[in-house]
Amino acid sequence: MEREDAKKLFRKLAASYPNWKVDKGIAEIWIEELEEADAEHAWANAKEHIRESKFAPTIADIVKPNPRVEANREIERTREYLKEQEEREKDVVPPPWEREGIDKMTWIRNEIRKAKGAAQ
């Protein structure tokens, strides 16, 4: 997370918990730790903590991985993977029934008839 974003997040937390005893040293420690954190996880955790808890968070509460963020990232990775697969499938030669413009079962029946005719 960028330093300015870390400061902004810390100010939001401090404003949300007015009884939280914070001095300059504590603020600096928080900002240093927030700079090392994933911004998306930290913001999501902060918002959830503010909504759910009347007590000020610990650094660990904010910098931990957020399951919702992880789930959304996994959904996005899956969408990208499926999109790539669709692109690859465009380059694949279609099956013979599609090339002939008939359905699969009709093509199979025709192939069986051809095989029986050739065997006789």
N, C-alpha and C positions, 0 to 999 in steps of 0.2 A: 504494500500500500504506500502511496506517496505520502510524504511528511505532512503536507497541507490537508490531505484527506484524513490522516491519523488525528491531527489536531481537531478537525471538524467533528469527527466521531467522538473524540474525548469530550469536547465541549457539549455535544448533544447528551452524552451520558451524565456529565456533571450537572447540566441544566435539568435533567429528568429526575435527579436525586439531590435536591437542594440540601439535605442534611448530611450528605457525604462529605466527610472531612478530607479535603484535598489541598495539598500545598504544591509549591513549584517542583520539588523533588519527586513527589508521587506522579505529578502530571508528566514529567520528563520520562520516567520509567514506563508509564503507560504508552506514551507516544512512541518510544523506542520499540516496545513490543508490538504495537499496532503496525508499525512500519514493516515488520517482518511477516505480518499476517496477510492472508488472502483477503483482499478488500471485500469481495462479494460475500464470503463467509462471515467476516466481522460485522458488516452492516446488517446482514440477516439476523445474526445472533443478537446484536444490540437491539434491533427492533423487537424481536421476540421477547427478550429479557425485559425491556421496558413495559411491554404489554402484559407480561405474566408475573412480574415480581415487584414487590414494593421495596425490596432491599437492593442496594447497589451491587453491581456484578463484580466478579473477580476478573483478572486478565484472562484466566483460563476459560471463563464463561463466554468470553467474546472471541477469542482467537481459535477456538476449537472448530473442527469441520462441522458444517451445518448439513443435516441430512436432506433438507429440501433443495438446497443448492446443488448437492451431489446428485440428487435424483433428476433435477432439471438438466444438469450437464450430461448425465447418462442418456436422457431422452434426446437431447440434441445430437450426441454422438451416434445414437441409433438412427436418427433421421438422416444424418450425413451418410452413414453406411448404406442405408437403403437407397438413397439417391445415387450413390456411386454404383450400387448393384444394378439399378435401372439403366444407368448409362452404359454399363458393360453389356447388359443384355441386348441393347440395341445393335451391338456389333456381332451378336451371335446369329448363326444361320438358323432360320426358323425350321421347325420339324416338317417332314414331308407332307403331312396332311394340310398344314397351313400353306405350304408352297403350291399345293394342288387345289387349294380353296375348298376343301371338304373337312368334315369333322373327323375326329380321331377314330371313332368306331367304324365309320364308313371306310376309312383308309385301311383299317385292320381287316375288315371283311374282304375288301378288294385284294389285299395282299394274300389272304388265305385262299381266295378263289384262284389267284394267279399261281400259287404254290401247288394247289391241287391239279390245276390244268397242266402244269409243267411236269408233274409226277406221272401223269397218265400216258 
